[in-house]
Amino acid sequence: MDTIFANRPQHPLALIGADMLTPVVHALPMVRRGAPSIPAVKESTAVGFYEPFPVRPNSMITGADLNNLKLLGPASLETWAQNRTEMLRRVVRATSEAVAATALTGKVQWPVQLEGGGFDTYEVDFGSILTFEPAVLWSANGAKVKAVFDTLTGMQEKLQGKGFGGAVEIWAGSAAYGALFVIAEASTSTAKIRVEITDQGINIGGFLIKRRAETYRNPQTGAMVPVVATNDVKMIAMDGGHFMPYCALDDLDGNLQPLPMLVKPIRIEDPSGYKLVGEAKPFPVPNVNAICNATVVG
């Protein structure tokens, strides 16, 4: 979220119009003095809306808990309250991070828990991301630094062909990074292309490849899913305009306003206590023309 979807505006509506998706920006011709202006981008003809679903965790505070809290001083009470809110915030953050990771494939697919039990699937298709097929796999016998450099150059050219790619993030899955490490380690002293292994990643000819082996948990199946597929490398243009708006909440206590997160207490009778309910509507919107994927390990 903080790297690719750092732009997180508050959107005043509960729906996202298709015309809000990131336009492709190119250089324009000049006009004569006194001539009318020309459109900055090609006008979208898409009609329709995306409907973000909320993330809504809860945490129970029983009457027994509240009785026990009488023993605490004001400072301890404040700490306890902050910890309860922080727990809900972490749940919302973890879910948002996972959904953002799926968005980098060009399609969000996430489980929706139904009131009567079971699951449905929330799906938003933004289109196909760019792909590149390497001439030589990084895991091939005899693969050298030039094969890596050619792959990364080809991926960047794909992005540049769409008007992006001035600055990029390059993420490698665990097997892809392992193959790259073998190539880099064998070539640090002999390669004519710059090769540098650091704690930040591996630099090949000015391309910094970072190991992205994190996983997120699918809440329906319990399976751990990698952010980047283990055999793949993903190049993401930072000038692609990826953003994650927080949409208006369906909550009267929140005045139906867009908020990064709302936490409110709801009194219950059996057992006596309060249910703390957190809610947020993050909606990651990737620019599929600013993301390129390559499978580099066979």
Residue frames relative to the residue before (quaternion, step in Angstrom):
aa qw qx qy qz dx dy dz
M 1.0000 0.0000 0.0000 0.0000 0.00 0.00 0.00
D 0.7326 0.4405 -0.2544 0.4522 3.57 0.80 -0.98
T 0.6737 0.4772 -0.3027 0.4763 3.59 1.18 -0.39
I 0.8060 0.2769 -0.1305 0.5066 3.58 0.66 -1.10
F 0.7900 0.2508 -0.1234 0.5457 3.59 0.94 -0.87
A 0.1328 0.8251 -0.5345 0.1258 3.57 0.88 0.96
N 0.6413 0.4808 -0.3201 0.5051 3.59 1.17 -0.52
R 0.1160 0.8082 -0.5607 0.1381 3.59 -0.30 1.29
P 0.0349 -0.8346 0.5498 -0.0058 3.60 0.31 1.23
Q 0.4384 -0.6504 0.5431 0.2998 3.54 -1.28 0.32
H 0.2040 -0.8051 0.5532 0.0642 3.54 -0.56 1.25
P 0.4035 -0.7801 0.4203 0.2278 3.63 -0.54 1.10
L 0.6941 0.4483 -0.2713 0.4937 3.60 1.23 -0.21
A 0.5305 -0.6288 0.4693 0.3207 3.55 -1.29 0.36
L 0.7218 0.3553 -0.2182 0.5524 3.59 1.28 -0.21
I 0.2946 -0.7244 0.5955 0.1840 3.56 -1.25 0.53
G 0.3513 -0.7500 0.5224 0.2028 3.57 -0.67 1.08
A 0.5729 -0.6034 0.4304 0.3499 3.56 -1.08 0.73
D 0.6300 0.5542 -0.3405 0.4243 3.60 1.14 -0.57
M 0.5849 0.5834 -0.3762 0.4195 3.61 1.27 -0.11
L 0.4892 0.6613 -0.4452 0.3538 3.58 1.21 -0.25
T 0.6360 -0.6024 0.3369 0.3450 3.52 -1.03 0.87
P 0.3168 -0.7519 0.5424 0.2000 3.61 -0.72 1.00
V 0.4830 -0.6279 0.5184 0.3218 3.56 -1.26 0.40
V 0.1829 -0.8035 0.5629 0.0636 3.55 -0.67 1.15
H 0.0065 0.7885 -0.6138 0.0379 3.56 -0.80 1.05
A 0.6263 -0.4969 0.4253 0.4242 3.56 -1.33 0.15
L 0.2520 -0.7763 0.5657 0.1177 3.57 -1.10 0.76
P 0.5255 -0.5883 0.4852 0.3772 3.60 -1.21 0.32
M 0.5089 -0.5937 0.5110 0.3570 3.55 -1.26 0.34
V 0.2754 -0.7200 0.5998 0.2146 3.56 -1.32 0.12
R 0.5931 -0.5615 0.4286 0.3864 3.57 -1.21 0.39
R 0.6069 -0.5390 0.4277 0.3978 3.57 -1.20 0.45
G 0.7979 0.2540 -0.2056 0.5065 3.56 -0.82 0.96
A 0.5556 0.6025 -0.3966 0.4135 3.61 1.29 -0.16
P 0.5875 -0.5831 0.4116 0.3814 3.61 -1.15 0.43
S 0.5802 -0.5786 0.4500 0.3552 3.53 -1.27 0.44
I 0.2985 -0.7262 0.5879 0.1946 3.54 -1.32 0.27
P 0.6301 -0.5590 0.3612 0.4000 3.61 -1.11 0.57
A 0.4795 -0.6792 0.4807 0.2788 3.58 -0.97 0.90
V 0.7855 0.0617 -0.0127 0.6157 3.57 1.07 -0.75
K 0.6013 -0.5352 0.4403 0.3977 3.52 -1.28 0.32
E 0.4406 -0.7117 0.4809 0.2609 3.54 -0.76 1.05
S 0.4152 -0.7110 0.5125 0.2437 3.56 -0.93 0.92
T 0.2613 -0.7542 0.5811 0.1584 3.55 -1.06 0.78
A 0.4261 0.7163 -0.4578 0.3094 3.58 1.29 0.06
V 0.0896 -0.7744 0.6256 0.0301 3.54 -0.97 0.89
G 0.5587 0.5918 -0.4362 0.3839 3.55 -0.76 0.96
F 0.3059 -0.7438 0.5716 0.1627 3.52 -1.35 0.15
Y 0.3094 -0.6797 0.6253 0.2264 3.49 -1.32 0.48
E 0.2291 -0.7814 0.5697 0.1114 3.56 -0.99 0.86
P 0.2335 -0.7849 0.5569 0.1391 3.61 -0.26 1.20
F 0.2904 -0.7280 0.5954 0.1765 3.56 -1.10 0.79
P 0.4761 -0.6968 0.4520 0.2888 3.61 -1.04 0.66
V 0.3237 -0.6329 0.6531 0.2610 3.49 -1.43 0.30
R 0.0540 0.8384 -0.5318 0.1064 3.62 -0.53 1.15
P 0.0327 0.8089 -0.5844 0.0553 3.63 0.14 1.25
N 0.1413 -0.7833 0.5941 0.1161 3.58 -1.24 0.33
S 0.1349 -0.7594 0.6314 0.0799 3.53 -1.33 0.38
M 0.3466 -0.7704 0.5061 0.1740 3.60 -0.84 1.02
I 0.0610 -0.7347 0.6736 0.0517 3.53 -1.20 0.74
T 0.2106 -0.8115 0.5352 0.1032 3.59 -0.40 1.19
G 0.6666 -0.4760 0.3822 0.4278 3.53 -1.30 0.19
A 0.6072 0.5532 -0.3480 0.4518 3.59 1.10 -0.71
D 0.6213 0.5304 -0.3373 0.4678 3.58 1.01 -0.79
L 0.6850 0.4933 -0.2933 0.4488 3.56 0.85 -0.97
N 0.6184 0.5338 -0.3441 0.4629 3.60 1.07 -0.68
N 0.6571 0.5100 -0.3054 0.4635 3.56 0.99 -0.86
L 0.6388 0.5542 -0.3285 0.4205 3.56 1.07 -0.70
K 0.5064 0.6487 -0.4275 0.3741 3.59 1.22 -0.29
L 0.6335 0.5581 -0.3217 0.4286 3.55 1.19 -0.55
L 0.6389 0.5449 -0.3197 0.4390 3.57 1.24 -0.36
G 0.4754 -0.6480 0.5146 0.2988 3.53 -1.22 0.54
P 0.7284 -0.4365 0.2899 0.4414 3.63 -1.26 0.19
A 0.6636 0.5074 -0.3209 0.4462 3.61 0.91 -0.84
S 0.6680 0.4929 -0.3009 0.4693 3.57 0.96 -0.84
L 0.6144 0.5431 -0.3401 0.4604 3.58 1.07 -0.72
E 0.6481 0.5177 -0.3116 0.4635 3.56 0.97 -0.87
T 0.6490 0.5126 -0.3107 0.4686 3.57 0.98 -0.86
W 0.6429 0.5282 -0.3165 0.4555 3.57 0.96 -0.90
A 0.6686 0.4995 -0.2984 0.4630 3.59 0.91 -0.93
Q 0.6482 0.5162 -0.3167 0.4616 3.58 0.98 -0.83
N 0.6469 0.5241 -0.3223 0.4505 3.59 0.98 -0.81
R 0.6392 0.5183 -0.3283 0.4637 3.60 0.99 -0.80
T 0.6720 0.4816 -0.2920 0.4808 3.59 0.94 -0.89
E 0.6426 0.5332 -0.3201 0.4475 3.57 1.00 -0.84
M 0.6122 0.5480 -0.3529 0.4476 3.59 1.04 -0.69
L 0.6609 0.4858 -0.3030 0.4851 3.59 0.94 -0.86
R 0.6361 0.5343 -0.3293 0.4489 3.58 1.00 -0.81
R 0.6549 0.5150 -0.3160 0.4538 3.59 0.98 -0.84
V 0.6259 0.5305 -0.3371 0.4618 3.58 1.05 -0.75
V 0.6585 0.4977 -0.3037 0.4759 3.57 0.94 -0.91
R 0.6553 0.5207 -0.3078 0.4524 3.57 0.97 -0.87
A 0.6658 0.5035 -0.3091 0.4557 3.59 0.88 -0.92
T 0.6531 0.5004 -0.3143 0.4735 3.58 1.00 -0.80
S 0.6511 0.5186 -0.3131 0.4572 3.57 0.95 -0.88
E 0.6360 0.5299 -0.3205 0.4604 3.59 1.00 -0.83
A 0.6757 0.4982 -0.2964 0.4554 3.57 0.91 -0.91
V 0.6575 0.4912 -0.3109 0.4794 3.58 0.95 -0.86
A 0.6246 0.5330 -0.3368 0.4609 3.60 1.04 -0.74
A 0.6313 0.5288 -0.3340 0.4585 3.59 1.04 -0.74
T 0.6617 0.4875 -0.3245 0.4683 3.60 0.94 -0.78
A 0.6079 0.5803 -0.3547 0.4097 3.60 1.07 -0.68
L 0.6149 0.5701 -0.3505 0.4172 3.60 1.14 -0.57
T 0.5922 0.5287 -0.3783 0.4762 3.60 1.27 0.00
G 0.5571 -0.5929 0.3923 0.4291 3.58 1.29 -0.25
K 0.7724 0.2277 -0.1352 0.5772 3.58 1.26 -0.14
V 0.2363 -0.7403 0.6133 0.1412 3.55 -0.96 0.96
Q 0.0723 0.7541 -0.6489 0.0709 3.54 -0.88 1.04
W 0.1490 0.8081 -0.5456 0.1645 3.56 -0.42 1.21
P 0.5241 -0.6532 0.4366 0.3286 3.62 -0.96 0.80
V 0.1620 -0.7397 0.6461 0.0953 3.52 -1.21 0.71
Q 0.2902 -0.7649 0.5480 0.1741 3.58 -0.62 1.09
L 0.3160 -0.7668 0.5369 0.1548 3.57 -0.82 1.05
E 0.6232 -0.5814 0.3745 0.3653 3.55 -1.12 0.70
G 0.7438 0.4140 -0.2281 0.4727 3.60 0.95 -0.81
G 0.6585 -0.4597 0.3137 0.5066 3.58 1.27 0.09
G 0.7074 0.4192 -0.3282 0.4649 3.54 -1.15 0.50
F 0.3729 -0.7286 0.5420 0.1904 3.52 -1.37 0.08
D 0.1674 -0.6965 0.6808 0.1531 3.48 -1.38 0.44
T 0.3965 -0.7053 0.5249 0.2642 3.61 -1.25 -0.06
Y 0.2655 -0.7289 0.6138 0.1464 3.53 -0.93 1.02
E 0.0261 0.8276 -0.5561 0.0725 3.58 -0.66 1.06
V 0.0195 0.7591 -0.6498 0.0346 3.53 -1.00 0.95
D 0.1472 -0.7998 0.5798 0.0504 3.57 -0.71 1.10
F 0.1821 -0.8067 0.5576 0.0721 3.57 -0.52 1.22
G 0.6486 -0.4710 0.3253 0.5017 3.59 1.26 -0.22
S 0.6261 -0.5541 0.4063 0.3685 3.55 -1.33 0.09
I 0.3786 -0.6869 0.5661 0.2536 3.55 -1.00 0.83
L 0.6107 -0.5455 0.4215 0.3897 3.57 -1.30 0.26
T 0.1227 -0.7773 0.6118 0.0798 3.57 -1.19 0.55
F 0.1166 -0.7681 0.6258 0.0694 3.54 -1.27 0.51
E 0.2271 -0.7736 0.5791 0.1208 3.57 -0.96 0.89
P 0.3492 -0.7641 0.4996 0.2112 3.62 -0.45 1.16
A 0.5026 -0.6337 0.4947 0.3179 3.56 -1.12 0.67
V 0.7766 0.1226 -0.0561 0.6154 3.59 1.11 -0.72
L 0.3907 -0.7095 0.5354 0.2396 3.57 -0.81 0.99
W 0.5359 -0.6396 0.4431 0.3278 3.57 -1.07 0.70
S 0.6727 0.4841 -0.2936 0.4763 3.58 1.20 -0.41
A 0.4728 0.6892 -0.4376 0.3315 3.60 1.28 -0.08
N 0.5758 -0.5740 0.4501 0.3693 3.57 -1.17 0.62
G 0.8234 0.2135 -0.1685 0.4980 3.55 -0.86 0.94
A 0.3848 0.7190 -0.4983 0.2942 3.61 1.21 0.15
K 0.1408 -0.8088 0.5699 0.0331 3.55 -0.87 1.01
V 0.7498 -0.4056 0.2819 0.4404 3.53 -1.36 0.11
K 0.6152 0.5656 -0.3648 0.4106 3.59 0.99 -0.73
A 0.6171 0.5386 -0.3537 0.4516 3.61 1.03 -0.69
V 0.6393 0.5099 -0.3169 0.4804 3.58 1.03 -0.78
F 0.6731 0.5015 -0.2971 0.4552 3.56 0.87 -0.99
D 0.6455 0.5174 -0.3218 0.4606 3.59 0.98 -0.82
T 0.6307 0.5297 -0.3331 0.4590 3.60 1.01 -0.77
L 0.6993 0.4711 -0.2763 0.4612 3.57 0.81 -1.01
T 0.6305 0.5192 -0.3335 0.4709 3.58 1.04 -0.74
G 0.6561 0.5126 -0.3111 0.4583 3.56 0.95 -0.86
M 0.6455 0.5094 -0.3215 0.4695 3.60 1.00 -0.77
Q 0.6623 0.4974 -0.3124 0.4651 3.58 0.95 -0.83
E 0.6338 0.5243 -0.3355 0.4591 3.60 1.02 -0.71
K 0.5870 0.5558 -0.3634 0.4630 3.59 1.12 -0.63
L 0.6733 0.4862 -0.2865 0.4776 3.57 0.94 -0.93
Q 0.6720 0.5061 -0.3002 0.4496 3.56 0.91 -0.91
G 0.5988 0.5670 -0.3513 0.4433 3.57 1.17 -0.55
K 0.6964 0.4142 -0.2545 0.5280 3.57 1.29 -0.38
G 0.6234 -0.5823 0.3294 0.4047 3.57 1.29 0.15
F 0.6725 0.4589 -0.2922 0.5018 3.59 1.24 0.28
G 0.5718 0.6533 -0.4034 0.2891 3.55 -1.30 -0.20
G 0.3318 0.7410 -0.5220 0.2614 3.60 1.14 0.41
A 0.7596 0.0348 -0.0102 0.6494 3.55 1.07 -0.85
V 0.0708 -0.8296 0.5537 -0.0130 3.57 -0.83 0.96
E 0.2785 -0.6685 0.6555 0.2142 3.49 -1.42 0.40
I 0.1019 -0.7893 0.6041 0.0404 3.59 -0.88 0.96
W 0.0517 -0.8068 0.5878 -0.0314 3.53 -0.62 1.21
A 0.1367 -0.7901 0.5949 0.0563 3.56 -0.95 0.92
G 0.4652 -0.6464 0.5323 0.2870 3.54 -1.08 0.79
S 0.7192 -0.4911 0.2703 0.4105 3.57 -1.22 0.41
A 0.6889 0.4555 -0.2985 0.4783 3.64 0.88 -0.85
A 0.6324 0.5284 -0.3323 0.4587 3.59 1.02 -0.77
Y 0.6723 0.4840 -0.3029 0.4711 3.58 0.95 -0.85
G 0.6201 0.5443 -0.3415 0.4502 3.57 1.06 -0.71
A 0.6550 0.4946 -0.3109 0.4792 3.60 0.97 -0.84
L 0.6427 0.5182 -0.3202 0.4645 3.57 1.03 -0.80
F 0.6354 0.5393 -0.3364 0.4384 3.59 0.96 -0.80
V 0.6314 0.5301 -0.3303 0.4597 3.59 1.00 -0.83
I 0.6624 0.4974 -0.3033 0.4710 3.59 0.93 -0.91
A 0.6887 0.4950 -0.2882 0.4445 3.57 0.86 -0.99
E 0.6608 0.5190 -0.3122 0.4434 3.58 0.93 -0.89
A 0.6905 0.4685 -0.2816 0.4736 3.58 1.05 -0.72
S 0.7604 0.4119 -0.1884 0.4655 3.59 1.18 -0.45
T 0.4105 0.7548 -0.4594 0.2251 3.61 1.20 -0.12
S 0.7639 0.3720 -0.2047 0.4859 3.59 1.01 -0.69
T 0.7548 0.3961 -0.2083 0.4797 3.60 1.18 -0.35
A 0.5864 0.6127 -0.3825 0.3667 3.62 1.10 -0.50
K 0.4189 -0.6883 0.5366 0.2507 3.56 -1.09 0.77
I 0.6289 0.4734 -0.3196 0.5275 3.57 1.27 -0.40
R 0.5613 -0.6154 0.4298 0.3485 3.58 -1.00 0.80
V 0.0171 0.7758 -0.6285 0.0529 3.56 -0.87 1.04
E 0.1183 0.7937 -0.5838 0.1236 3.56 -0.69 1.08
I 0.1807 -0.7703 0.6059 0.0825 3.56 -0.84 1.05
T 0.0544 0.7987 -0.5933 0.0845 3.58 -0.63 1.14
D 0.6453 -0.5060 0.3869 0.4217 3.56 -1.31 0.02
Q 0.6098 0.5439 -0.3503 0.4579 3.60 1.27 -0.19
G 0.7199 -0.3309 0.2534 0.5549 3.56 1.19 -0.55
I 0.5412 -0.5828 0.4794 0.3711 3.55 -1.26 -0.43
N 0.2223 -0.7812 0.5753 0.0963 3.54 -0.75 1.11
I 0.0132 -0.7854 0.6177 -0.0387 3.55 -0.70 1.15
G 0.8448 -0.1498 0.0702 0.5088 3.56 -0.38 1.22
G 0.7476 -0.3800 0.2118 0.5018 3.59 1.05 0.70
F 0.6083 0.4981 -0.3590 0.5030 3.60 1.28 -0.07
L 0.1779 -0.7822 0.5897 0.0937 3.60 -0.69 1.08
I 0.1254 -0.7953 0.5922 0.0313 3.56 -0.51 1.25
K 0.1707 -0.8025 0.5686 0.0598 3.56 -0.73 1.11
R 0.4466 -0.6696 0.5247 0.2771 3.54 -1.09 0.76
R 0.0198 -0.7988 0.6002 -0.0356 3.57 -0.65 1.14
A 0.1058 0.8364 -0.5210 0.1336 3.53 0.25 1.33
E 0.3745 0.7417 -0.4881 0.2672 3.61 1.24 0.17
T 0.1705 -0.7604 0.6175 0.1068 3.53 -1.24 0.53
Y 0.1856 -0.7398 0.6272 0.1579 3.53 -1.30 0.32
R 0.4741 -0.6915 0.4808 0.2567 3.54 -1.20 0.62
N 0.3439 -0.6974 0.5880 0.2228 3.55 -0.91 0.94
P 0.3678 -0.7819 0.4513 0.2228 3.64 -0.43 1.15
Q 0.6337 0.5204 -0.3456 0.4562 3.61 1.20 -0.24
T 0.7985 0.3018 -0.1404 0.5016 3.56 0.79 -1.05
G 0.4054 -0.7108 0.4746 0.3244 3.56 1.18 -0.54
A 0.4825 0.6747 -0.4321 0.3539 3.60 1.28 -0.06
M 0.3690 -0.6990 0.5686 0.2277 3.55 -1.16 0.71
V 0.1440 -0.8142 0.5623 0.0156 3.56 -0.62 1.21
P 0.4062 -0.7215 0.4947 0.2641 3.64 -0.76 0.93
V 0.5445 -0.6069 0.4691 0.3395 3.57 -1.11 0.71
V 0.7549 0.1015 -0.0652 0.6447 3.57 1.10 -0.78
A 0.5257 -0.6426 0.4486 0.3308 3.59 -0.82 0.97
T 0.6158 -0.6320 0.3291 0.3362 3.55 -0.90 1.00
N 0.7405 0.4067 -0.2289 0.4836 3.64 1.05 -0.67
D 0.6570 0.5687 -0.2758 0.4109 3.56 1.28 -0.16
V 0.2077 -0.6981 0.6624 0.1754 3.47 -1.46 0.26
K 0.1310 -0.7911 0.5959 0.0435 3.55 -0.91 0.95
M 0.1153 -0.7752 0.6195 0.0460 3.57 -0.87 1.01
I 0.0820 -0.8132 0.5757 -0.0213 3.56 -0.68 1.16
A 0.3469 -0.7387 0.5437 0.1958 3.57 -0.74 1.09
M 0.3660 -0.7566 0.5020 0.2038 3.56 -0.70 1.06
D 0.6634 0.4676 -0.3061 0.4975 3.59 1.25 -0.28
G 0.4236 0.7475 -0.4251 0.2847 3.57 1.27 0.34
G 0.4654 -0.7127 0.4309 0.2997 3.59 1.22 -0.16
H 0.2559 0.7596 -0.5532 0.2270 3.60 1.09 0.57
F 0.0778 0.8086 -0.5798 0.0636 3.60 -0.92 0.80
M 0.2207 -0.7647 0.5956 0.1086 3.54 -1.28 0.47
P 0.1274 -0.8154 0.5598 0.0744 3.61 -0.04 1.19
Y 0.3162 -0.6699 0.6278 0.2392 3.52 -1.28 0.53
C 0.2446 -0.8121 0.5176 0.1126 3.57 -0.48 1.22
A 0.6823 -0.4944 0.3519 0.4077 3.54 -1.30 0.42
L 0.4002 -0.7292 0.5132 0.2115 3.55 -0.95 0.98
D 0.4114 -0.6920 0.5349 0.2564 3.56 -1.14 0.69
D 0.4998 0.6488 -0.4111 0.4003 3.56 0.77 1.04
L 0.4091 -0.7354 0.4878 0.2321 3.57 -0.68 1.10
D 0.6314 0.5318 -0.3415 0.4493 3.60 1.06 -0.68
G 0.6878 0.4206 -0.2705 0.5262 3.55 1.22 -0.41
N 0.4563 -0.7167 0.4156 0.3245 3.58 1.33 0.29
L 0.5443 -0.6486 0.3819 0.3705 3.58 1.19 0.64
Q 0.4382 0.7137 -0.4297 0.3376 3.56 1.19 0.60
P 0.5059 -0.6188 0.4899 0.3479 3.60 -1.21 0.38
L 0.0696 0.7888 -0.6042 0.0886 3.56 -0.78 1.06
P 0.5665 -0.5791 0.4466 0.3799 3.62 -1.09 0.57
M 0.7627 -0.1949 0.1054 0.6076 3.58 1.13 -0.65
L 0.1533 -0.7524 0.6345 0.0882 3.53 -1.12 0.79
V 0.0632 -0.7652 0.6394 0.0404 3.58 -1.01 0.85
K 0.0776 0.8020 -0.5879 0.0711 3.57 -0.74 1.02
P 0.3999 -0.7013 0.5329 0.2533 3.60 -1.14 0.65
I 0.1070 -0.7607 0.6372 0.0623 3.57 -1.08 0.78
R 0.3462 -0.7565 0.5158 0.2045 3.58 -0.64 1.11
I 0.0755 -0.7788 0.6222 0.0263 3.55 -1.01 0.89
E 0.4358 -0.7378 0.4706 0.2104 3.56 -1.19 0.56
D 0.8162 0.1574 -0.0559 0.5530 3.61 1.02 -0.66
P 0.4213 -0.4095 -0.7422 0.3225 1.55 -0.34 2.47
S 0.6304 -0.5438 0.3882 0.3952 3.56 -1.18 0.49
G 0.4388 0.6733 -0.5044 0.3157 3.55 -0.85 0.98
Y 0.4785 -0.6339 0.5159 0.3209 3.52 -1.29 -0.46
K 0.2387 -0.7140 0.6357 0.1709 3.50 -1.22 0.63
L 0.2334 -0.7526 0.6009 0.1343 3.57 -0.72 1.09
V 0.0825 -0.8070 0.5847 -0.0022 3.57 -0.65 1.13
G 0.1529 -0.7700 0.6150 0.0750 3.54 -0.80 1.05
E 0.0009 -0.8056 0.5924 -0.0088 3.56 -1.09 0.62
A 0.1064 0.7575 -0.6396 0.0762 3.54 -1.13 0.79
K 0.1867 -0.7692 0.6005 0.1137 3.56 -1.23 0.50
P 0.0600 0.7937 -0.6013 0.0698 3.62 0.33 1.17
F 0.0489 -0.8052 0.5908 -0.0145 3.57 -0.96 0.86
P 0.1837 -0.8178 0.5350 0.1064 3.63 -0.01 1.24
V 0.0901 -0.7879 0.6091 0.0140 3.56 -0.83 1.05
P 0.1197 -0.8093 0.5719 0.0597 3.62 -0.30 1.21
N 0.3538 -0.6560 0.6056 0.2788 3.53 -1.29 0.36
V 0.3196 -0.7989 0.4761 0.1815 3.57 -0.22 1.27
N 0.6356 0.5218 -0.3332 0.4612 3.60 1.20 -0.40
A 0.6889 0.4315 -0.2734 0.5143 3.57 1.30 0.00
I 0.6472 0.4364 -0.3258 0.5335 3.60 1.22 0.52
C 0.0223 -0.7960 0.6046 -0.0200 3.58 -0.83 1.01
N 0.1353 -0.7958 0.5890 0.0382 3.56 -0.94 0.97
A 0.0253 -0.7821 0.6226 0.0048 3.56 -1.11 0.76
T 0.2825 -0.7176 0.6075 0.1902 3.58 -1.04 0.79
V 0.0918 -0.8543 0.5114 -0.0155 3.57 -0.39 1.25
V 0.7087 0.3474 -0.2440 0.5635 3.59 1.27 -0.10
G 0.2704 -0.7871 0.5366 0.1393 3.56 -0.81 1.05
